[in-house]
Amino acid sequence: MLYQIIVRLDENLWHSIIPELEDFIPGVDILDYDFELSTNQSNRSMPTIDEVEDFHEGSLFEAMMAEEEQWYKERNEEMLREINEEMEKVLLNVRLPEFPDLSGLKPSVWIGGETEALSRLERHLERKAWVASFGRPKMTAQSLLFSQTGLSPYLRFGSLSPRLFDQELTELYRKIKKVNPPLSFHCQLLMREFFYCAATNNPKFDHMVGNPMRVQIPWDHNSEALKRWSNGLTGFPRINAIMTQFREEGWIHLVARHAVACFLTMGDPRILWEEGMKVFDELLLDADWSVNAGQWMWLSCSSFFQQFFHLFCLLSFGRKADPNGDYIR
């Protein structure tokens, strides 16, 4: 049985679909009819409009529609049976992996979301003494650990607006100092924007080869040394402690980042900074393509400046921040 749908359409659309139709009758609303039955009864190749309308309004149409509905119902049931049989075959072979035992893991130190970000911002702004004195806080072993006022992951994922952060800091500084803050007060946010600008229209910003901004240095390629550094197995306790914290918490202090980056690129390994950047990109909660690549370029003296005396001194860092080795322990 052949069913035909006859539709009243605008002229342009109608002519556009004519080639797709084998038979059609213009000028009527949606109809279903038995083409073979109609032509056999009238001995013509196509029924007239009156015959189609009579057919549509008659009991034969209702019977045909009921027959069609029953056919689709049976067909759908058959298809569903076939699908269910195939799904059963697949599901019988599916084995869920055993979930690892997480009882030994420490709870996450970072909680995501805007609510947490704004709460941290509020706690950060409560440190009015720091804002009033505006000086670099004294580094201690405790400074290297997770902080309840840390904001970098929230800036990275958009949970905290950098503009809001800047405005709140500026307003608080003006309230306490009665003057506008100096440019250096916004240093970290400005560095973030600087790296964004530097990476603009430079798809090779995170590479040495093909990057016009970077010095081409003959770095060493030592996969074993890179692996030891990444897993905190360098033989240098302070570096190992930093990388261990990194893997466990997904975050390390900015000064600690400087330490491990300088160790990898300018210390004994002298490994291509791109490799360290990839590890940071994998582990760091606040990893940002532009900032991450820019920081590694800067700390490896590959661009922005190349003076050797800008190297981070690991000995001074340890003596000042953790003279008793508390952080390492």
Residue, then its C-alpha position, 0 to 999 in steps of 0.5 A: m500500500l502506498y500512502q501519499i501526503i497532500v499538503r497546502l503550501d505556498e507556491n515557491l515551497w510547493h514547486s521546490i518539493i515537486p521533484e521529490l514527490e511521485d504523485f501529488i494533488p494540490g490545493v487540499d489540507i493534509l490527507d492520507y489516501d490509498f493511491e492504488l485503491s483510488t486509481n483502481q476504482s476510478n480507472r485513472s492515474m490520479p483521483t480527482i479532488d472530489e474523490v480524495e475529499d470523499f475518501h478522506e471523509g469516509s469510513l474507508f479513510e478511518a479504517m486505513m488510518a486504524e490499519e496504519e496505526q496498528w502497523y506502526k505499533e507492531r513495527n515499533e514493538e518489533m524494533l524495540r524487541e530487537i533493540n532490547e535484545e542487542m542491549e542485553k547482549v552488550l550489557l551482559n558483557v559490561r563489567l564496571p571497574e572496581f572503585p579504588d579504596l579512597s579511605g586513605l586519601k586526604p579531603s580536598v583542601w579546595i572547594g569550588g564555586e562562586t560562593e566559596a570564592l566570595s567568602r575567601l575574598e571577604r576573609h582576604l579583605e579582612r586582613k586590613a593590617w596587611v593592606a595598611s602596611f602594604g608590604r611583602p608578608k614575611m615568608t615562613a614555612q606556614s606561608l608555603l601551605f594551603s591558605q583559606t584566603g587563596l584566590s588563584p584557582y577561583l580567578r582561573f575558573g571565573s568563580l571570582s571576577p578579577r575586576l571585582f577583586d581589584q575594585e575591592l582591594t582599591e576601595l579598602y586601601r583608599k579607606i585605610k590610607k586615604v589615598n589611591p594605591p600605588l601601581s605596585f599594589h596591583c602587581q600580581l593582577l597586572m602581571r596576569e593581564f600582561f601575560y594575556c596581552a603577550a600571548t595574543n596572536n601568538p599560537k606558539f607562545d607555549h613553545m620555544v621553536g617557532n616562537p619569536m618572543r623566546v630565546q632558542i636555548p640548547w636545553d637538555h632532554n632527559s626524560e628520567a630527570l624530568k620524571r624524578w623532578s615531577n614526582g619529587l624524587t630529585g634528591f633535594p629535600r626542599i624541591n621534593a617537598i614542594m613537588t609532593q605538596f603539588r601532587e597532593e593538593g594541586w597548588i603550591h605557593l608562588v615562591a615555591r613555583h619559582a623554586v622548582a621552575c628555576f631548579l628544573t631549567m637553571g639548576d642541574p637538570r637544565i631541561l626545556w622549560e616546556e616540559g615543566m610547563k606541561v607538568f604545571d598544566e596537568l597538576l595546577l588548579d589555577a593553570d592558565w595557558s598564557v600565565n603558565a607559559g609566560q611564567w616559565m618563559w620568565l623564570s627560565c630566562s627565555s624571554f622578557f629578560q635574560q640576566f643571570f642574576h635574576l635567577f631564583c636562589l634556592l639557598s636563600f629561599g630555604r634559609k628565609a622561609d624554612p630555616n628549621g625544615d618544618y615545611i620539608r617535614 
